[in-house]
Amino acid sequence: MTLTSNVPTSTETRKYLRPDELATRWGVAIKTLAKWRCDASGPLYIKLSNGIVRYPLAEVEAFEVAAAQGMMR
């Protein structure tokens, strides 16, 4: 029996980005995102109990708008 997933794979339809996806989107290294998480200078993120990090797409987009307007937190 083969199971198929109905989970969208496009970043436009998903609600969370993996660090590698965000790094690609912004053209930065994954380690840069990790440093920003430590410095609390990047976009808001969630860390699951197993240590997996996800960036809510809405937070990423809000961060991009704030950066474009010079309103970084």
Backbone as CSV, one residue per row, in Angstrom:
resi,resn,N_x,N_y,N_z,CA_x,CA_y,CA_z,C_x,C_y,C_z
1,MET,0.840,-1.178,0.000,0.000,0.000,0.000,0.886,1.243,0.000
2,THR,0.620,2.166,-0.880,1.374,3.403,-0.970,0.521,4.545,-0.449
3,LEU,1.099,5.320,0.463,0.396,6.475,0.997,0.869,7.724,0.269
4,THR,-0.054,8.584,-0.046,0.321,9.860,-0.641,0.005,10.956,0.341
5,SER,0.775,11.988,0.284,0.606,13.102,1.211,-0.157,14.226,0.532
6,ASN,-1.071,14.828,1.275,-1.792,15.996,0.779,-1.169,17.281,1.286
7,VAL,-0.003,17.181,1.901,0.673,18.356,2.443,1.325,19.118,1.303
8,PRO,1.017,20.406,1.168,1.637,21.195,0.102,3.145,21.280,0.291
9,THR,3.879,21.288,-0.804,5.336,21.391,-0.712,5.845,22.750,-1.152
10,SER,5.058,23.535,-1.828,5.482,24.859,-2.277,5.569,25.802,-1.085
11,THR,6.622,26.620,-1.035,6.750,27.571,0.078,5.658,28.623,0.031
12,GLU,5.019,28.805,-1.119,3.933,29.771,-1.210,2.670,29.270,-0.522
13,THR,2.495,27.965,-0.403,1.277,27.421,0.200,1.507,26.882,1.605
14,ARG,2.756,26.698,1.997,3.048,26.220,3.345,3.087,27.391,4.301
15,LYS,2.857,27.125,5.579,2.821,28.194,6.566,4.141,28.372,7.304
16,TYR,5.080,27.442,7.131,6.362,27.503,7.834,7.497,27.219,6.867
17,LEU,8.634,27.862,7.117,9.834,27.611,6.327,10.879,26.924,7.192
18,ARG,11.614,26.001,6.589,12.767,25.401,7.247,13.919,26.399,7.146
19,PRO,14.911,26.287,8.026,16.063,27.196,7.936,16.742,27.188,6.561
20,ASP,16.872,26.031,5.938,17.516,25.986,4.622,16.695,26.724,3.570
21,GLU,15.375,26.691,3.688,14.522,27.402,2.742,14.643,28.918,2.932
22,LEU,14.673,29.352,4.192,14.808,30.782,4.459,16.192,31.276,4.039
23,ALA,17.210,30.471,4.303,18.570,30.846,3.897,18.645,31.028,2.385
24,THR,18.011,30.150,1.642,17.979,30.258,0.185,17.193,31.492,-0.244
25,ARG,16.067,31.721,0.394,15.217,32.875,0.058,15.977,34.184,0.225
26,TRP,16.769,34.273,1.294,17.478,35.515,1.605,18.922,35.526,1.133
27,GLY,19.426,34.414,0.631,20.809,34.370,0.160,21.828,34.471,1.281
28,VAL,21.507,33.884,2.429,22.431,33.869,3.562,22.730,32.429,3.937
29,ALA,23.751,32.234,4.741,24.104,30.898,5.214,23.152,30.461,6.331
30,ILE,22.948,29.174,6.438,22.123,28.628,7.518,22.730,29.015,8.867
31,LYS,24.056,29.059,8.948,24.719,29.456,10.195,24.406,30.903,10.562
32,THR,24.191,31.743,9.561,23.810,33.129,9.835,22.456,33.174,10.521
33,LEU,21.520,32.362,10.044,20.201,32.299,10.688,20.332,31.821,12.134
34,ALA,21.193,30.846,12.363,21.404,30.340,13.721,21.970,31.440,14.621
35,LYS,22.900,32.217,14.093,23.468,33.323,14.877,22.392,34.356,15.181
36,TRP,21.572,34.667,14.188,20.493,35.629,14.419,19.514,35.131,15.476
37,ARG,19.270,33.819,15.498,18.385,33.268,16.541,19.009,33.475,17.910
38,CYS,20.309,33.240,18.024,21.006,33.441,19.303,21.018,34.906,19.716
39,ASP,21.158,35.787,18.740,21.209,37.227,19.007,19.827,37.863,19.100
40,ALA,18.783,37.088,18.802,17.396,37.592,18.751,17.290,38.772,17.778
41,SER,18.006,38.682,16.652,17.986,39.776,15.694,17.301,39.418,14.378
42,GLY,16.899,38.197,14.219,16.234,37.777,12.992,14.735,37.680,13.191
43,PRO,14.055,37.053,12.255,12.605,36.907,12.374,12.237,35.942,13.497
44,LEU,11.028,36.079,13.982,10.548,35.166,15.011,10.517,33.746,14.458
45,TYR,10.745,32.784,15.316,10.774,31.385,14.898,10.177,30.533,16.006
46,ILE,9.899,29.298,15.678,9.457,28.352,16.700,10.469,27.215,16.741
47,LYS,10.679,26.708,17.928,11.589,25.580,18.100,10.776,24.448,18.719
48,LEU,10.657,23.366,17.991,9.885,22.222,18.452,10.667,21.453,19.510
49,SER,9.970,20.606,20.227,10.593,19.892,21.346,11.779,19.034,20.915
50,ASN,11.828,18.633,19.665,12.945,17.824,19.182,14.073,18.671,18.592
51,GLY,14.012,19.994,18.814,15.071,20.893,18.374,14.917,21.413,16.957
52,ILE,13.884,21.002,16.263,13.661,21.457,14.890,13.163,22.899,14.910
53,VAL,13.750,23.721,14.055,13.391,25.143,13.965,12.530,25.357,12.727
54,ARG,11.480,26.150,12.891,10.633,26.549,11.772,10.355,28.044,11.873
55,TYR,10.283,28.684,10.722,9.979,30.106,10.643,8.573,30.269,10.078
56,PRO,7.649,30.835,10.857,6.320,31.087,10.293,6.434,32.050,9.105
57,LEU,5.834,31.682,7.991,5.931,32.493,6.788,5.410,33.905,7.024
58,ALA,4.355,34.042,7.799,3.818,35.381,8.085,4.849,36.239,8.816
59,GLU,5.626,35.644,9.731,6.661,36.378,10.458,7.806,36.756,9.530
60,VAL,8.165,35.856,8.634,9.225,36.131,7.662,8.820,37.309,6.780
61,GLU,7.588,37.269,6.289,7.112,38.348,5.424,7.028,39.675,6.180
62,ALA,6.586,39.647,7.433,6.523,40.867,8.244,7.930,41.419,8.485
63,PHE,8.888,40.543,8.718,10.278,40.942,8.922,10.833,41.590,7.655
64,GLU,10.502,41.018,6.494,10.962,41.573,5.224,10.386,42.978,5.006
65,VAL,9.119,43.161,5.319,8.488,44.475,5.163,9.142,45.480,6.104
66,ALA,9.341,45.069,7.357,9.972,45.975,8.345,11.393,46.335,7.908
67,ALA,12.118,45.375,7.378,13.488,45.637,6.922,13.484,46.605,5.744
68,ALA,12.532,46.430,4.844,12.445,47.299,3.675,12.087,48.732,4.064
69,GLN,11.365,48.855,5.167,10.955,50.181,5.642,11.920,50.743,6.681
70,GLY,12.989,50.018,6.976,13.958,50.476,7.952,13.459,50.405,9.384
71,MET,12.541,49.500,9.650,11.933,49.391,10.983,12.312,48.084,11.668
72,MET,13.580,47.726,11.631,14.022,46.476,12.250,13.828,46.544,13.749
73,ARG,13.542,45.395,14.352,13.361,45.363,15.814,14.652,45.150,16.524
